[in-house]
Amino acid sequence: MLNKNQAKPKILVIVGTTRQGRVGRKVADWYLSEANKVDSGMELELFDLADLKLPVFDEPVPPMHHQYGALQKKLAEKVGSADGFVFVTGEYNHSIPGSLKNFIDYLNAEWNHKVAAYVGYGGTGATRAIEHLIQVMAELQVASVARSSDHISITQVWAALDESGNPKPGFAHGDISAQLKTLSWWVKALKQAREVN
């Protein structure tokens, strides 16, 4: 339970696609609108990779050595300040978008000992992309809200969204309130563990 002077845990809602004509931002905006109706005790902040225009990662030192360049330091400040993440991802060739993997690869320690949840969209709701993303997060010591029933998915996304960007009936699957409840449990547990260590 937070006292009045404690800041709410911060969750970055990361939009993983950057291409022209993408629907990822619409899905993220819908998710945030629905998530903000839930009293999760967390602060959700949109973080859209399209705004970064990141070059392909080519820093001279691997991120695990934490010898960051100026761009990495800027990203590290944002990711490091978060207590958890919600990844909003499409599915490209049965995996995650290159733009999302590129972003993740810029950093290392700032991801560690935190938790992630997943929102997928595509033909089948990006199930394979989410499976791959969970593996990437595991290598970075990020716990995942990983049961398929905990994921939020939008299927047949080309037909799913109405003019306002909201999913039509029958296309959105999963329980955002339940997902946030599980995410909050992990956020609290891992935040406490990080503070002890």
C-alpha positions in Angstrom: 0.0 0.0 0.0 1.4 3.4 -1.0 1.4 6.3 1.4 0.6 9.7 0.2 4.2 10.7 -0.3 5.2 7.6 -2.3 5.2 7.9 -6.1 3.2 5.3 -8.0 5.3 2.6 -9.8 5.9 3.7 -13.4 5.1 1.4 -16.3 6.3 2.3 -19.8 3.8 1.2 -22.5 6.2 0.7 -25.3 4.9 0.9 -28.9 7.2 -1.4 -30.8 6.5 -0.7 -34.5 7.7 2.3 -36.4 6.7 1.9 -40.1 4.4 4.2 -42.0 0.8 3.2 -41.8 1.2 1.1 -38.7 -1.7 0.5 -36.3 0.5 0.0 -33.2 0.0 3.5 -31.9 -3.8 3.1 -32.3 -3.7 -0.2 -30.3 -1.5 1.4 -27.6 -3.9 4.4 -27.3 -6.8 2.1 -27.0 -5.0 0.0 -24.4 -4.0 3.0 -22.3 -7.6 4.3 -22.5 -8.9 1.0 -21.1 -6.1 0.5 -18.6 -6.6 4.0 -17.1 -10.2 3.0 -16.2 -8.6 0.4 -13.8 -7.3 1.5 -10.4 -4.1 -0.4 -10.8 -2.0 1.8 -8.4 0.5 2.3 -11.3 1.3 5.2 -13.5 1.2 4.2 -17.2 3.3 6.2 -19.6 3.2 5.9 -23.4 6.6 5.4 -25.0 6.5 5.3 -28.8 9.6 4.1 -30.6 8.5 5.9 -33.8 9.3 9.2 -32.0 12.9 8.2 -31.4 14.0 7.5 -35.0 16.7 5.2 -33.6 19.6 4.2 -35.9 20.5 0.5 -36.1 22.5 -0.3 -33.0 26.2 0.2 -33.7 27.8 1.4 -30.5 31.4 0.3 -30.0 31.0 -1.4 -26.6 28.4 -4.1 -25.9 25.7 -2.7 -23.5 26.5 -5.4 -20.9 29.7 -3.4 -20.1 27.6 -0.3 -19.4 29.9 2.1 -21.2 27.1 4.0 -22.8 27.3 6.7 -25.5 25.1 9.8 -25.3 22.0 8.2 -27.0 22.2 5.2 -24.8 22.4 7.4 -21.7 19.2 9.1 -22.7 17.4 5.8 -23.3 18.9 4.4 -20.1 17.4 7.3 -18.1 13.9 6.5 -19.5 14.0 2.7 -19.2 15.9 2.8 -15.9 13.2 5.0 -14.3 10.5 2.5 -15.1 9.4 -0.3 -12.7 7.9 -2.4 -15.5 6.8 -2.5 -19.1 3.9 -3.3 -21.3 5.0 -4.1 -24.8 2.6 -3.4 -27.7 3.8 -5.4 -30.6 2.8 -6.5 -34.0 4.2 -9.7 -35.6 6.7 -9.5 -38.5 7.6 -12.9 -40.1 6.5 -14.9 -37.0 8.6 -12.7 -34.6 9.0 -9.2 -33.2 9.5 -6.1 -35.3 13.2 -5.3 -35.9 12.5 -1.8 -34.5 11.6 -3.2 -31.2 14.6 -5.6 -31.0 16.9 -2.8 -32.0 15.6 -0.6 -29.2 15.9 -3.4 -26.6 19.5 -4.1 -27.7 20.7 -0.6 -26.8 20.6 -1.3 -23.1 21.2 -4.0 -20.6 21.2 -3.4 -16.8 18.3 -0.9 -17.0 15.9 -3.8 -18.0 17.1 -6.2 -15.2 14.8 -7.4 -12.3 11.7 -5.8 -13.7 8.5 -7.2 -15.2 6.8 -7.0 -18.6 3.3 -7.7 -19.9 2.2 -8.0 -23.5 -0.3 -6.6 -26.0 -0.2 -8.2 -29.4 -2.0 -7.5 -32.7 -2.0 -9.1 -36.1 -3.7 -12.0 -37.8 -3.5 -14.2 -34.7 -2.8 -11.5 -32.1 1.0 -11.7 -32.5 1.2 -14.8 -30.3 4.5 -15.9 -31.9 6.0 -12.4 -31.5 5.1 -12.4 -27.9 6.6 -15.8 -27.4 9.9 -14.6 -28.9 9.8 -11.4 -26.9 9.4 -13.4 -23.6 12.6 -15.2 -24.5 14.5 -11.9 -25.1 13.2 -10.5 -21.8 14.3 -13.7 -20.0 17.9 -13.1 -21.1 17.7 -9.5 -19.7 16.4 -10.8 -16.4 12.9 -9.5 -16.9 10.0 -11.5 -15.5 7.1 -11.8 -17.8 3.3 -11.9 -17.2 3.6 -14.9 -19.5 0.5 -17.1 -19.4 -1.3 -16.8 -22.7 -4.5 -15.9 -20.8 -2.7 -12.9 -19.4 -1.9 -11.4 -22.8 -4.1 -8.9 -24.5 -4.5 -9.6 -28.2 -6.3 -8.1 -31.2 -6.9 -10.6 -34.0 -7.4 -9.8 -37.7 -6.2 -6.3 -37.0 -6.8 -5.1 -40.6 -10.6 -5.5 -39.9 -10.6 -5.1 -36.2 -10.4 -1.3 -35.5 -13.3 1.1 -36.0 -12.9 4.8 -37.2 -11.9 5.8 -33.6 -9.2 3.1 -33.4 -11.1 0.9 -31.0 -11.5 -2.8 -31.6 -14.9 -3.9 -32.8 -16.7 -6.6 -30.8 -15.1 -10.0 -31.1 -11.7 -8.9 -32.1 -10.1 -8.0 -28.7 -9.2 -10.8 -26.4 -8.0 -10.8 -22.8 -8.8 -9.1 -19.5 -6.8 -5.8 -19.1 -7.9 -5.5 -15.4 -6.6 -9.0 -14.6 -3.4 -8.4 -16.6 -2.7 -5.2 -14.6 -3.4 -6.9 -11.3 -0.8 -9.6 -12.1 1.6 -7.0 -13.4 1.2 -4.9 -10.2 1.9 -7.9 -8.0 5.2 -8.5 -9.8 6.1 -4.8 -9.8 5.7 -4.6 -6.1 7.6 -7.8 -5.4 10.5 -6.9 -7.7 10.7 -3.3 -6.6 11.0 -4.4 -3.0 13.7 -6.9 -3.9 15.7 -4.3 -5.9 15.5 -1.9 -2.9 16.9 -4.6 -0.6 19.8 -5.4 -2.9 
